Amino acid sequence: MRSYVTTPIYYVNAAPHIGHAHTSIMADILKRNRQAAGFETKMTTGCDEHGQKNQAAAIASGLSASDYLDMRSSEFRRLFDTLNVGYDFFVRTSRPFHMEQVALIEQRLMDAGLIVKKQYTGIYCAGCEQFKKPSDLDEHGRCPDHPTLIPEELDELNYFFKIEPFRQRLIDHVNDNPEFISPPSFRSQLLNMLSDPLEDLCISRPVRRVSLGVRLPFDDEYVTYVWFDALINYLTNLGWPKPGYELWWDTAEHLIGKDILKTHGVYWPIMLMALGEKPPKQLSVHGHWLGTGGLKMSKTLGNVVDPFEVVSLLGSDALRYYLARNMRSDSDSMISIELIRQTYNSELGNRIGNLFSRAGKFAKARFEDRIPARGDLTADDERVRLAALDAARGFAKPFEMYELPRVTQAVVTACDMLNNYFAEQAPWDLIKKPETAPRCATVIYVTLDALRLVLEGVRQIIPTAADKALATLGCPFEASVGTPWVPQLDRLPAGREMVEIESLFPRVDA
């Protein structure tokens, strides 16, 4: 079994932000989840280095285009490395192989009679780098995604890709494949986009206006429209058209924000159909992040969340956990450093970290640095063990991106039960009497074994802390391709010596 998970590739006209961090972290979590289920996995993320906005940013920086692209791409790579994103391939659209395949695809479409050259007059949004219909603009005649920019009317001779001939075929594909859009709430949006005839897609920009891009193979006075170029990375990452790519392509899952549903749900599948390729297996769509007060992030309002700043204050696990816990697919969600800090302290620190520290230090102090063996189990023991097992099982099977809040909530619920259990059983009292000391050993074992089980699952979200805790317990997680992870109780090695207990989530006050 295979799994190919991708993120969009990100414009390098500015520094990476929380949106970039979010989608790439989600892709990494899905990759880890698929690995736990026994899949062979491949995950890609990276940078889109072409187009008008990137060209303008390079000029403004005073650097050469190549130096600017190197600088910005390395910044994105550094962020993803810092966030423990285990990508298998880091995309750069300036790579020669990718550019060669883009030109090859354009030549194929031209030879098939699907590309035409014609004069076009339209409204152009520089922020989207797209031509817009009047219906795409707000009541002030501005693009909703870039309200500070005034769209300009352009009259240009360009090349266009005929997409209307494929509309009905795409509608049929959406209707025949319910899993194509996830969550299902976006299916009606996509079908609405396909309800009217589709205008030809402009796939070129004159070199005199934009030179940073792939030159058209049949007219070097034009470069390829940046989105047409960028979407093709999903194939070139797999070595397309070399044999073997199809083994991965059949499993392709694209993670995208709701603002790029049209490019991925309309343009991209039609491009693939025109090439004789299958559409991706699934488009997994998510909402956006808003700053304090539910307002769009802006430097002026001071509500921008810098992922590097979050990591420096709280660590990468704090950001990964908050995003997984609070993400929404059908609506936008709020984020701030203070909200992340509160969640870090209350859920990671108080529920997981403190319990691990209390139970672990108790075992070291009262059971000669070793994990005690358990005795007979009570109904209370079984109840918390089953809660931990259920939480872990949520991570043992492939889940979809929009299900992450649910599987994360199961961890919170299980840890709440474990904390209550530990307090109610009061091992510090049980250890005082010889007749209840064996019961104390059972309580400590049950607590640590249940925590071990929860950590094996939630390590897909918080790998740094989880792996640290599992190593402390003497049972590091070992995954192997083709062998699914099966959550099991009583896997904690009784009698094994424990190393020094270190704080997993030191409290951070405002």
C-alpha angles and dihedrals in degrees: 000000000000137000126196112190122181139182125207112267112250131234112247096209089108141015118290115271140192093281091059091047092049100054094043092048090050090052091050091050091051091048091052089046092052091047090053088053090056099259126145102236142203125183128183135190134153148114140320103216101179136079142063099295093051091047092051091048092050091051091048091051093058090230127118113263093252093048091048093050091048091050096048096041091052089052091055091046091050091052094051092046089050090052093051093246105166100208117172095203130025110209124223114172090205090071111116095232093055093046091049092053093048089056090046091054092048091051091050092052091046091050089050090056093246097119122069134177118228145146114266134187116195149134112273127201110203090197093059093029085223139117111245136208117228087248089060091063130079127244089279093054094252134125109261090222094050107030093161092062123079110222113232129218112238130191108196144152107238145155119260134198115221106232103159093082088065099045098096091045090054092047089053091049092052091048094045095047111050091177092060092090121041126222095030092228089081093056093082090049091055093047089050089056087055097045095094130046113281121239118229111274116241105229102175142063124197113255089229087066102031123016100164103094147056113314114232108255091224099043121026092192087078137058126208119270105260096238094049088052095044098050091058090067089082088068100035091053086067094049095257127214092024114101115268098043091100092065088068099031092063088065099044116146115183117202109207142165117247091249092068098047092112096053092047099033100041114016099036099049090047091050088052093047090051089054093048092251130129120253114251115281093243145001110210109199129199137183128242136263121248128198129239113319092021092282126141110264117260136159089232092060091042093228099117115128112215109204091208090055092050091052093048091052103036110007131251095282091062092059094041091051096047093050093048093044097048107028118123128195101196097040141024123266134211125244135177136152089254093053090049091049092050092050091046093053099040102039109021096031105035101031103036109012099045094045092049090049095046096046094040096048091045090054092049094047100043104027101046097263091303138113107255123231118247127236131200116337128236128208089260090054092050093048095058093039091056091047090054091046092051091049091050093048089060087067096042096072128053111272131186123247095251090056094064096096089054097051090044091051089056088060091051091049093049093048091049089054091047093051092050090047092051092049094046094047091049098200089189087068096040093056092059096072126056092221093055098036092092088053089052090054090052093050092051092046093047091048096048095041092050090048089049090054094048091048092052088059102038092048084088085071104027104028098161098056095035094052090046092053094044091051089051089054091050095245110099115188114256120192124187129190112256095015113097118220110244115199109229136176125229094034093124107111105240113214094025116134115248122221122228113303112240125188111265096197113017110205115260117200125201 
